[in-house]
Amino acid sequence: MSQEPQTFKERFHVQRFDNAAYFAGPMFQAIFHQPFPDPPPNASPSWAQYVAFFRWDEDQIEPVGFCNFLPYENLWLEGGLCVRRNFYARLPPGLSEECRATGGVAQMIMEAAAKELDDCAAWFAYCGDVQSLKVCMRCGYEATQRKYVIVKWFREHSPEDKNALIERVAALGPF
């Protein structure tokens, strides 16, 4: 029998899926009261759906976070960022402190995605939740002149080009 991992990072893993409904669907529906965003089968490029997993012990691994990235032009649109509501309350104190010191589940999901989805002009998110906004800002997002629309730039752009991209994304409405 192998020894059970002791640290939060040893128990935590973020994985990318083309369609994460099997793992994250129930959690997403419980939080947003909306159907899970199922990617179209012919999407090109594929959607990127990230699920955070936590291993409680050798026999129990639980999906505890989710985030959806939709390709749009030379951008990624981030949405559906969520963390299982009772996850933090169930963590033992030492693991809770370690998780908090890393920025939390949502931040770790975005950091993992940023290692793979950085081949674009920017990420955009439509964010009205105060806590989610704080996490996004820690991960490099910045506010725009459009309500709820935030952006994380991956490339240099002129102010005019930035405004044009912001307006195109804002015209999409919530995503």
Secondary structure by P-SEA (a helix, b strand, c coil): cccccccccccbbbbbbcccccccaaaaaaacccccccccccccccbbbbbbbbbccccccccccbbbbbbcccbbbbccccccccccccccaaaaaaaaaaccaaaaaaaaaaaccccccbbbbbcccaaaaaaaaaacccccccccbbbbbcccccaaaaaaaaaaaaaaccc
